[in-house]
Amino acid sequence: MYKVHIHPHWQISAGNQPSLDTTTLIQLLVSIQQGGAIAQAARDAKLSYRYAWGLLRAGEKLFGEPLMRTGRGRGTTLTPLAERLVWADRRITARLSPTLESLASELEGEMNAMVADRLSRIRLSASHGFAVAALMAMVAEAALPVELNYRNSRDAVIALARRECDLAGFHVPIGKFQASAFALYGRWLDSKSHCLIQLAIRTQGLFVAPGNPKNITCLQDLCQPDVRFVNRQEGSGTRKLLGLMLEEAGISTSDINGFESAEFTHSAVAAYIASGMADVGFGVQTAAARFGLEFVPMLRERYFFALPLAAVEEPLIQSVLEIMRRPAYHAELNALAGYEALGTGTILSLEEAFGTPEAV
């Protein structure tokens, strides 16, 4: 079974100067940032010291500004410009990863179909999440044919109803917003023909800069005139959830500076704040932890896979369930900040998860 890996690649040019490939340059800058030494950064990148220096100087020539500073006893540090380049690369990766992973999965299916008359596979459409990514890593290790397509929760459930996928990943808050949130998906699910697999429980809340300089502790603080907010894209389950919370709190979205902005992953929101372009965002705790941000917890939610009842006993579905029920996968989930492996791999009816058929 073939595996396809696609990574972002970007170049910079100015005027008539040759384009500068940022891939190796960013790798060098990150190593210098972490270790404070050009020689070690060159070794980490498997480059000669001379070539590394030449690449760094080429970057400085292109921008007309230094990328490094050397101080006695402090080693080599990055200039603000170089730090911006590093953060730009992290934002690009965070924003594009779901799209590139989905495209890679699609290409894998096409390539594997070339060498088989018919390849049995599971088509997974899911809202992007760290538990899904961890599961897909173990699925890949087991060489199971799972074709992944990241899309928002509502579109994933619609794809299941249209038989365009076999598993649909979506998330619903625990507590008073559950009914309103599930109503966004319930019209596409039938309690007589669909069931659910619980994947994980996770915590959503506010991302703020280290030290919380704007003293943001609740939703009302988003309305402060000097607070810059960065949002998820229109149609995402997280953005819809935030809308429900703001409505319940009597807060108008027009009073939030940046509410109409759009980033496509939790990591992209975190990267935006970590790079100093916004003060606060809303998302999963894991992303905040990975970008060194502080986190203000707001609520917990359950992440599910919906699937046809008739598919539960299919061998491939059973193989995925076996992976989800492994202690190793549970340990992986529990190691993610804000995630809990509670009920992971449990099969539920819609009524068991959300109440009576009338409520569903």
C-alpha positions in Angstrom: 0.0 0.0 0.0 1.4 3.4 -1.1 1.7 6.4 1.3 1.8 9.9 -0.1 3.3 12.8 1.9 2.8 16.5 0.8 4.5 19.4 2.6 4.1 23.2 2.0 6.9 24.7 0.0 7.3 28.4 -0.6 9.8 30.8 -2.1 10.5 34.5 -1.9 11.7 36.9 -4.6 12.2 40.6 -5.0 12.6 42.5 -8.2 15.0 40.8 -10.5 16.8 38.8 -7.8 16.7 35.0 -8.0 13.9 33.4 -5.9 15.0 32.2 -2.4 13.8 28.7 -1.4 12.7 29.1 2.2 12.7 25.4 3.1 16.3 25.0 4.2 16.6 28.6 5.3 13.7 28.2 7.8 15.2 24.9 9.0 18.4 26.8 9.7 16.7 29.6 11.5 14.7 27.3 13.7 17.8 25.4 14.7 19.6 28.7 15.5 16.6 29.8 17.5 16.7 26.6 19.5 20.5 26.1 19.9 22.0 29.6 19.4 24.8 28.2 17.1 25.2 28.4 13.3 27.6 25.4 13.2 25.1 23.1 15.0 22.3 24.4 12.9 24.3 23.4 9.7 24.9 20.0 11.1 21.2 19.5 12.0 20.3 20.4 8.4 23.1 18.1 7.0 24.8 21.1 5.3 28.3 22.3 5.2 29.1 25.3 7.4 30.1 27.2 4.3 26.8 26.5 2.5 24.7 27.3 5.5 26.5 30.7 5.8 26.0 31.4 2.1 22.2 30.6 2.4 21.9 32.9 5.4 23.7 35.7 3.7 21.5 35.2 0.6 18.5 35.7 2.8 20.0 38.9 4.3 20.8 40.2 0.8 17.2 39.6 -0.4 15.6 41.4 2.6 18.3 44.0 3.0 18.3 43.3 6.7 20.2 41.0 9.1 18.7 37.7 10.1 21.0 37.0 13.0 22.6 38.8 15.9 25.7 37.6 17.7 26.4 38.8 21.3 29.3 37.9 23.6 28.2 35.1 25.9 24.7 34.9 24.3 25.5 33.0 21.2 23.6 33.7 18.0 19.9 34.9 18.1 17.4 35.7 15.5 16.4 39.3 14.5 12.7 40.2 14.6 12.6 39.7 10.8 13.9 36.2 11.1 11.4 35.4 13.8 8.6 36.6 11.6 9.8 34.2 8.8 9.8 31.3 11.2 6.2 32.2 12.4 5.1 32.6 8.8 6.2 29.1 8.0 4.4 27.7 11.1 1.2 29.5 10.1 1.4 28.2 6.5 1.9 24.6 7.8 -0.9 24.9 10.4 -3.3 26.4 7.8 -2.6 24.0 4.9 -2.1 20.7 6.7 -5.7 19.4 6.6 -6.0 20.2 2.9 -2.6 18.6 2.1 -3.4 15.5 4.2 -6.8 15.1 2.4 -5.1 15.5 -1.0 -2.4 13.0 0.0 -5.1 10.5 1.1 -6.9 11.0 -2.2 -3.8 10.4 -4.2 -3.0 7.3 -2.2 -6.4 5.8 -3.1 -5.8 6.6 -6.8 -2.3 5.1 -6.8 -3.3 2.0 -4.9 -6.2 1.5 -7.3 -3.7 1.4 -10.2 -2.3 -1.9 -8.9 -5.6 -3.6 -7.9 -8.8 -4.2 -9.8 -10.7 -3.1 -6.7 -9.3 -1.8 -3.4 -11.6 -2.1 -0.4 -11.2 1.1 1.7 -12.8 3.2 4.4 -13.7 6.7 3.3 -13.4 9.0 6.3 -14.7 12.6 6.3 -14.0 14.4 9.5 -13.6 17.7 11.2 -9.9 18.3 11.8 -8.7 17.3 15.2 -5.7 15.9 17.0 -7.4 12.7 18.0 -8.1 12.0 14.4 -4.5 12.7 13.4 -3.3 10.3 16.1 -5.7 7.6 14.9 -4.6 8.1 11.3 -1.0 7.6 12.3 -1.8 4.2 13.8 -4.0 3.3 10.9 -1.1 4.0 8.6 1.2 1.8 10.7 -1.3 -1.0 10.4 -1.5 -0.4 6.6 -5.3 -0.1 6.6 -6.8 1.4 3.5 -8.4 4.6 5.0 -9.0 7.5 2.7 -9.2 10.8 4.7 -11.0 14.0 3.7 -10.9 16.8 6.3 -14.0 19.0 6.1 -16.2 20.8 8.7 -18.5 18.7 10.9 -21.7 19.5 9.1 -20.3 18.7 5.6 -18.9 15.4 7.0 -22.3 14.3 8.2 -23.9 15.4 5.0 -21.4 13.3 3.1 -22.4 10.3 5.1 -26.1 10.9 4.4 -25.2 11.0 0.7 -23.1 7.9 1.0 -20.0 9.8 -0.1 -18.1 8.5 3.0 -18.3 5.6 5.4 -17.3 7.4 8.6 -18.2 11.0 9.5 -16.4 12.8 12.3 -18.1 15.6 14.2 -18.1 17.1 17.7 -20.8 18.2 20.1 -20.5 20.1 23.4 -21.4 18.5 26.7 -24.1 20.4 28.6 -26.5 23.2 27.8 -25.3 23.7 24.2 -25.6 20.1 23.3 -29.1 20.1 21.9 -28.6 23.3 19.8 -25.2 22.0 18.5 -26.5 18.6 17.6 -29.4 20.1 15.7 -26.9 21.3 13.2 -26.1 17.6 12.3 -29.1 15.6 13.5 -31.2 16.3 10.4 -28.7 14.3 8.4 -28.6 11.3 10.8 -31.3 8.6 11.1 -31.5 6.7 14.4 -32.8 3.6 12.5 -29.9 3.5 10.1 -26.9 5.2 11.8 -24.9 4.8 15.0 -21.9 6.5 16.6 -18.4 5.6 17.7 -17.1 7.8 20.5 -13.6 8.9 19.7 -12.6 11.2 22.6 -13.6 14.0 24.9 -11.8 17.3 24.5 -11.7 20.8 26.0 -12.4 24.0 24.1 -11.6 27.5 25.3 -9.8 30.7 24.8 -6.2 30.9 23.5 -4.2 33.9 24.9 -0.6 35.0 24.8 1.8 33.9 27.5 1.2 35.9 30.7 -2.3 36.8 29.4 -1.2 40.5 28.9 -4.8 41.6 28.1 -6.2 39.8 31.1 -8.8 37.9 29.1 -10.8 35.5 31.3 -14.3 35.3 29.8 -16.3 35.9 26.6 -17.2 39.5 27.6 -13.5 40.4 27.4 -13.5 39.7 23.6 -15.4 43.0 23.3 -12.6 45.2 24.7 -11.6 47.7 22.0 -7.9 46.9 22.2 -8.4 43.1 21.9 -7.8 41.5 18.5 -9.7 38.2 17.9 -9.0 35.5 15.3 -11.8 33.1 14.4 -12.2 29.8 12.7 -13.7 29.7 9.2 -17.4 30.0 8.5 -19.2 26.6 8.7 -16.7 25.0 11.2 -18.2 23.4 14.2 -16.0 25.4 16.5 -17.2 28.7 15.1 -20.8 27.6 15.3 -20.3 26.6 18.9 -18.7 29.9 19.8 -21.7 31.6 18.1 -24.1 29.7 20.4 -22.0 30.7 23.5 -22.0 34.4 22.5 -25.7 34.4 21.8 -26.4 32.8 25.2 -24.2 35.5 26.8 -26.0 38.3 24.9 -22.8 39.4 23.1 -23.1 40.7 19.5 -20.4 39.4 17.1 -20.2 43.0 15.7 -18.6 44.1 19.0 -15.7 41.7 18.6 -12.7 43.0 16.6 -11.8 40.3 14.2 -14.8 38.0 14.5 -15.1 37.8 10.7 -11.6 36.5 10.3 -11.1 32.9 9.2 -8.4 30.3 9.9 -9.0 26.7 8.9 -7.5 24.8 11.9 -7.0 25.1 15.6 -3.3 25.2 15.1 -3.6 28.0 12.6 -5.5 30.1 15.2 -2.8 29.3 17.8 0.0 30.2 15.4 -1.7 33.5 14.5 -1.8 34.5 18.2 1.7 33.2 19.0 3.1 35.3 16.2 1.6 38.4 17.7 -1.0 39.1 15.0 -4.0 38.6 17.4 -4.6 38.5 21.2 -7.1 35.8 21.5 -8.8 32.9 19.7 -11.1 30.0 20.5 -10.3 26.3 20.0 -9.0 23.1 21.4 -6.5 23.2 24.3 -3.9 21.0 22.4 -3.2 23.7 19.9 -2.7 26.3 22.6 -0.2 24.0 24.3 1.8 23.3 21.2 2.3 26.9 20.4 3.2 27.9 24.0 0.0 29.8 24.7 -2.1 30.1 27.8 -5.5 28.5 27.8 -8.8 29.6 29.5 -11.1 26.5 29.5 -14.7 27.1 28.6 -16.4 23.7 28.0 -15.9 20.0 27.1 -17.2 18.2 24.1 -17.4 14.8 22.6 -16.0 13.8 19.3 -17.8 11.1 17.4 -17.6 9.1 14.2 -21.1 8.5 12.7 -21.5 5.5 10.4 -24.2 3.2 9.0 -25.5 0.5 11.3 -25.0 -2.0 8.6 -21.2 -1.2 8.4 -20.4 -1.9 12.0 -19.5 -5.6 11.4 -17.5 -4.9 8.3 -13.9 -6.2 8.7 -12.2 -2.9 8.0 -14.4 -1.0 10.5 -13.7 -3.7 13.1 -10.0 -3.2 12.4 -10.2 0.5 13.0 -12.2 -0.1 16.2 -9.5 -2.5 17.4 -7.0 0.3 17.0 -9.2 2.8 18.8 -9.6 0.4 21.7 -5.9 -0.2 22.1 -4.3 1.0 25.4 -1.5 2.6 23.3 -4.0 4.8 21.4 -5.7 5.7 24.7 -2.3 6.7 26.1 -1.7 8.8 23.0 -5.0 10.6 23.5 -4.4 11.2 27.2 -1.0 12.7 26.4 -2.7 15.4 24.3 -3.4 18.5 26.3 -7.2 18.8 26.8 -8.0 15.3 25.4 -9.4 12.4 27.4 -9.8 8.8 26.2 -13.2 8.3 27.8 -15.5 6.0 26.0 -13.0 5.7 23.1 -14.2 3.0 20.7 -17.6 2.7 22.3 -20.5 2.1 19.9 -23.6 4.2 20.8 -27.1 4.7 19.3 -28.1 8.3 18.7 -30.6 7.9 21.5 -27.9 6.8 23.9 -25.7 9.7 23.0 -28.2 12.5 22.7 -31.5 11.4 24.2 -34.9 10.1 23.0 -35.8 9.8 19.3 -37.9 13.0 19.6 -34.8 14.8 20.9 -32.8 13.3 18.0 
